[in-house]
Amino acid sequence: MTTALEPALSVRQVLTLDRVLAGEPEVVAGAGHLDRPVRWVHVAEAADVGVMLSGGEMVLTTGVLLAGDPDAQAEYIRSLHRAEAAAVVLGLGRAFPAPPDVMRRAAERCGLPMVVLHRPFPFAELTEEVQSRLVRSKFAAVSLSEAVRTALTGLVTAGAPLQRMLDEIAGHAACPVVVTNLAHRVLATAGERSAVDDVLRDWERIARQAGGSEGDGWIRAELGGRGERWGRIVLCGYRGDDATGRLLADRAAEALVLHRMLGGSVHTWEEESAQGLLTDLVSGVVPVRQLLPRARAAGLPVNRRTFVPLVVPDGDPAQLDRVLRLVGLPGLVAELADGATAVLLSLARDQDAEALAAHFATRLRHETGTATTVAAASPRIAWDDVPGGLREALHVAEAAADAPADEDRPVLVRLRDVHLRGLVRLLRDDPHVQSFAERELDGLLCGAEAEQELLPVLRTYLATGRNKSRTAQLHHVSRPALYRRLEAIQTRLGVDLDDFEQAASVHIALLAHDAQQHREHAPRHRWEHDGQRHGNTGRLR
């Protein structure tokens, strides 16, 4: 929702009002400071008017008490400057038929806008016009504040996700909104897609600006509570007046702090940011070039780097992130799908990517104390190749997960290590492969008893290289009992498992069957859900 606001008036805007133009205004000093905001209009003839001001006033005067006294004229301007007046407007007439040079020079030195009116002008009309506009602007700001507070509070109590909160804020602000941690790393964004991309493309410079003084519509508010700061929200290029922008940023910060305190998500904002980026890379819904500014803003080194995509089945993102820090490697960690966590390493070109990936995998196994296997894609030099690398690592992870449990689990597995099992998984959805598997295994798939008793035996027998002793040991049966089961299998399938070609055919069919069963029973990947949503909204996390 976009809220139209009438911004508070600047000196420049006051000079464009019809009633002011009728007085033929001329800026004679301080022309470089006309964007100062006008908080109020004050008519004053007293020489010591400065003591009656509180800052931001446009002072109107005829100078009747200053005529003929250059010292008083100079002090009058200095007192306005000390009081931080917005501008001084002098109506020319009896006291000053022409702009007084002493006042003009003093105003120029102080940087105080000085305007003279060449035609007689009723100050009351100007006061009424400006102050009515200021009142309307203040009312609009209060209305906006309450509208934002109500909308965001409703979203917080409804358990809305962070992105929904930011979309609402960006709608009110009508500019890109960025949430960062204290290191200026981008955690989430909202706003018009092209405008957000422009902000992220130059984020390093913008972050330095946002972290310091505000200006040109860059308005920030700190995020934190209980004496601890943990981030900030930045309105990037807000076009309204600064006071309203700060009010909006403060309301947004209050809501985000409350959202975080209530724990609306099981993931931290940092985890959600990494998850959104890696999910978009895998899904391919967002063009990979558009994701480069997001990656850079999230703190991932991207210039002249080697990227190594890794996937850890059943990996704990927090644990993987801790190990990543222990080995001192830059990268992003995120849960991509139920039971699979991705790690995208970003290494210098002169580093040994293979060795460092193996070092990470070894350290992870040591830290977990389990036979954890890391699936790795081949290193990618170009950013455009990263999505393919992530998908390759996911494929390797799935193929490796299907390996028999009795095999020694390697620390690091690549595409070349999954052999036939990997190929079958790639082809598992092909109708010809499915038909082949059903035809070859038909005798064992026609009854529940055969599937429960004989298929596991066949699976182990083929996976162990037709080692009967090992198969009998793994199934806790005697050799004669195993022989009877193998005979039953051969009879049902009409094959001779001692024949290499027939055994290989049955093995391939069984791999295809298992791969298809794994697809049907596995939880749907989260990136498939997210990809559909991103396809509709195109929003950036």
Residue pairs with C-beta under 8 A, 6 or more apart in sequence:
1 151
1 168
1 171
1 172
2 171
2 172
2 174
3 144
3 147
3 172
3 174
5 137
5 140
5 141
5 144
5 240
5 244
6 133
6 136
6 137
6 140
7 137
7 239
7 240
7 241
7 244
8 37
8 38
8 39
8 134
8 137
8 138
8 241
8 243
8 244
9 37
9 38
9 130
9 133
9 134
9 137
10 34
10 35
10 36
10 37
10 38
11 33
11 34
11 35
11 36
11 38
11 58
11 86
11 87
11 113
11 115
12 34
12 35
14 20
14 38
14 58
14 87
14 130
15 21
15 25
15 27
15 34
15 115
17 126
17 129
17 130
19 121
19 125
19 126
19 129
20 117
20 121
20 126
20 129
22 119
22 121
23 91
23 117
23 118
23 119
23 120
23 121
23 126
24 117
24 118
24 119
25 89
25 115
25 116
25 117
25 118
26 99
26 115
26 116
26 117
26 118
27 34
27 113
27 114
27 115
28 99
28 104
28 107
28 114
28 115
28 116
29 103
29 104
29 105
29 107
29 108
29 112
29 113
29 114
30 87
30 107
30 108
30 110
30 111
30 112
30 113
30 114
31 113
32 111
33 111
33 112
33 113
34 87
34 113
36 56
36 86
36 87
36 113
37 56
37 86
37 241
37 242
37 243
38 56
38 57
38 58
38 86
38 87
38 130
38 134
39 55
39 56
39 57
39 86
39 134
40 56
40 57
40 58
40 131
40 134
41 57
41 58
41 60
41 126
41 127
41 130
41 131
42 49
42 52
42 53
42 57
42 58
42 59
42 60
43 59
43 60
43 61
43 123
43 127
44 52
44 59
44 60
44 61
45 61
45 62
45 63
45 64
45 65
46 52
46 65
47 65
47 66
47 72
47 75
47 76
48 79
49 59
49 61
49 76
49 79
49 80
49 83
50 78
50 79
50 80
50 82
50 83
50 85
51 79
51 83
53 59
53 80
53 83
53 84
53 85
54 83
55 83
55 84
55 85
56 84
56 85
56 86
57 83
57 85
57 86
58 85
58 86
58 87
58 88
58 89
58 130
59 80
59 85
59 87
59 88
59 89
60 89
60 91
60 123
60 126
60 127
61 88
61 89
61 90
61 91
62 90
62 91
62 93
62 94
62 95
62 96
63 73
63 90
63 95
63 96
63 100
63 103
64 94
64 95
65 72
66 72
66 73
66 76
66 95
66 100
66 103
67 95
67 96
70 102
73 100
73 102
73 103
73 106
74 102
74 103
74 106
76 103
77 88
77 103
77 106
77 107
77 110
77 112
77 114
78 106
78 110
80 88
80 110
80 112
81 110
81 111
81 112
85 112
86 113
87 112
87 113
87 114
87 115
88 107
88 112
88 113
88 114
88 115
89 115
89 116
89 117
89 126
90 96
90 99
90 100
90 103
90 114
90 115
90 116
90 117
91 116
91 117
91 120
91 121
91 123
92 98
92 99
92 116
92 117
92 118
93 120
96 116
99 114
99 116
103 114
104 114
107 113
107 114
108 114
137 241
137 244
140 244
141 243
141 244
141 247
144 172
144 244
144 247
144 248
145 247
145 248
145 251
147 172
148 168
148 169
148 172
148 248
148 251
148 252
149 251
149 254
149 255
151 168
151 172
152 165
152 168
152 169
152 251
152 252
152 254
152 255
153 255
153 258
155 164
155 165
155 168
155 255
155 259
156 165
156 255
156 258
156 259
156 262
156 264
159 264
160 264
161 264
161 265
162 179
162 188
162 256
162 259
162 264
162 265
162 269
162 272
163 188
163 190
163 539
163 541
165 255
165 256
165 259
166 177
166 179
166 188
166 189
166 190
167 190
167 539
169 177
169 190
169 233
169 248
169 252
169 255
170 176
170 177
170 190
170 191
172 248
173 191
173 235
173 238
173 245
173 248
174 238
174 239
175 191
175 195
175 217
175 235
175 236
175 237
175 238
175 239
176 189
176 190
176 191
176 192
176 195
176 196
176 198
176 199
176 235
176 236
176 237
177 189
177 190
177 191
177 233
177 234
177 235
177 236
177 252
178 186
178 188
178 189
178 199
178 210
178 233
178 234
178 236
179 186
179 187
179 188
179 189
179 223
179 231
179 232
179 233
179 234
179 256
179 269
180 186
180 187
180 207
180 210
180 231
180 232
180 234
181 187
181 230
181 231
181 269
181 270
182 229
182 230
182 231
182 232
183 299
184 203
184 207
184 208
184 210
184 211
185 270
185 297
185 298
185 299
186 200
186 203
186 273
186 294
186 297
186 298
187 231
187 269
187 270
187 272
187 273
187 298
188 269
188 272
188 273
188 541
189 196
189 199
189 200
189 294
189 540
189 541
190 196
190 539
190 540
191 236
193 538
193 539
193 540
195 236
195 237
196 540
197 290
197 293
199 206
199 236
199 237
200 293
200 294
200 296
200 297
201 293
203 293
203 296
203 297
204 296
206 218
206 236
209 215
209 218
210 218
210 220
210 232
210 234
210 236
211 220
214 220
214 242
216 237
217 235
217 236
217 237
217 238
217 239
217 242
217 245
218 234
218 235
218 236
218 237
218 238
219 234
219 235
219 238
219 242
219 245
219 246
219 248
219 249
220 232
220 233
220 234
220 235
220 249
221 232
221 233
221 246
221 249
221 250
221 252
221 253
222 229
222 231
222 232
222 253
223 229
223 230
223 231
223 232
223 233
223 253
223 256
223 257
223 260
224 230
224 231
224 257
225 257
225 261
231 269
232 253
233 249
233 252
233 253
233 256
234 249
235 245
235 248
235 249
238 245
238 248
260 269
265 272
267 275
271 317
271 334
271 335
272 541
273 298
273 541
274 298
274 332
274 333
274 334
275 334
275 335
275 336
275 541
276 530
276 540
276 541
277 291
277 294
277 295
277 298
277 332
277 334
277 541
278 332
278 334
278 336
278 342
278 344
278 390
279 334
279 336
279 526
279 527
279 530
279 531
280 286
280 291
280 530
280 534
280 541
281 288
281 291
281 344
281 386
281 387
281 390
282 336
282 342
282 387
282 390
282 391
282 394
282 527
283 527
283 528
283 530
283 531
283 534
284 387
284 531
285 531
285 534
285 535
286 534
286 538
286 540
288 383
288 384
288 386
288 387
289 383
289 384
292 302
292 383
294 540
295 302
295 332
295 383
296 302
298 332
300 330
300 331
300 332
300 344
300 346
301 330
301 346
302 346
302 383
304 348
304 349
305 346
305 347
305 348
305 349
306 346
306 347
306 348
306 349
306 351
306 353
306 379
306 380
306 381
307 344
307 345
307 346
307 347
307 379
307 380
307 381
307 383
307 385
307 386
307 389
308 344
308 345
308 347
308 353
308 356
308 357
308 376
308 377
308 379
308 380
308 389
309 342
309 343
309 344
309 345
309 376
309 377
309 380
309 386
309 389
309 390
309 392
309 393
310 342
310 343
310 344
310 345
310 357
310 360
310 361
310 374
310 375
310 376
310 377
310 393
311 336
311 340
311 341
311 342
311 343
311 374
311 375
311 376
311 390
311 393
311 394
311 396
311 397
312 320
312 340
312 341
312 342
312 343
312 364
312 372
312 373
312 374
312 375
312 397
313 339
313 340
313 373
313 375
313 397
313 398
313 400
313 401
314 339
314 340
315 335
315 340
315 341
315 372
316 341
317 333
317 334
317 335
317 341
319 364
319 367
319 368
320 333
320 341
320 343
320 364
321 333
322 367
323 360
323 363
323 364
323 367
324 331
324 333
324 343
324 360
326 363
326 367
327 356
327 359
327 360
327 363
329 345
329 347
329 356
329 360
330 345
330 346
330 347
331 343
331 344
331 345
331 346
332 343
332 344
333 341
333 342
333 343
334 341
334 342
335 341
335 342
335 526
336 342
336 390
336 394
336 525
336 526
336 527
337 394
337 523
337 525
337 526
337 527
338 522
338 523
338 524
338 525
338 526
339 523
340 394
340 397
340 525
342 390
342 393
342 394
343 360
344 386
344 390
345 353
345 356
345 357
345 360
347 353
347 356
347 379
349 381
353 379
354 379
357 374
357 376
357 412
358 411
358 412
360 374
361 372
361 373
361 374
361 376
361 411
361 412
362 411
364 372
364 374
365 371
365 372
365 411
371 409
372 409
373 400
373 409
373 410
373 411
373 412
373 413
374 411
374 412
374 413
375 393
375 394
375 396
375 397
375 400
375 413
375 414
376 393
376 396
376 412
376 413
376 414
377 388
377 389
377 390
377 392
377 393
377 396
377 414
377 415
378 389
378 392
378 414
378 415
379 389
380 386
380 388
380 389
392 415
395 415
395 422
395 425
395 426
396 413
396 414
396 415
396 417
396 418
396 422
397 413
398 425
398 518
399 418
399 421
399 422
399 425
400 413
400 417
400 418
402 421
402 425
402 511
402 514
402 515
402 518
403 409
403 421
404 459
404 460
404 463
404 464
406 464
406 470
406 474
407 463
410 417
415 422
418 425
420 508
420 511
421 511
424 433
424 508
424 511
424 512
424 515
425 515
427 433
427 512
428 434
428 512
428 515
428 516
428 519
429 516
429 519
433 512
434 512
434 516
436 508
436 509
436 512
437 509
437 510
437 512
437 513
437 516
438 445
438 513
439 509
440 493
440 505
440 506
440 508
440 509
441 455
441 493
441 506
441 509
441 510
441 513
442 493
443 450
443 491
443 492
443 493
443 494
444 450
444 451
444 454
444 455
444 458
444 489
444 492
444 493
445 451
445 513
450 492
453 485
454 485
454 488
454 489
454 492
455 510
456 475
457 471
457 475
457 482
457 485
457 486
457 489
458 489
458 506
458 510
459 510
459 514
460 470
460 471
460 474
460 475
461 467
461 468
461 471
461 486
461 497
462 503
462 506
462 507
462 510
464 470
464 471
464 474
466 497
466 498
466 503
468 479
468 482
468 483
468 486
469 479
471 482
472 478
472 479
472 481
472 482
475 482
477 485
486 497
489 497
490 496
490 497
493 506
495 502
495 503
495 505
495 506
496 502
497 503
497 506
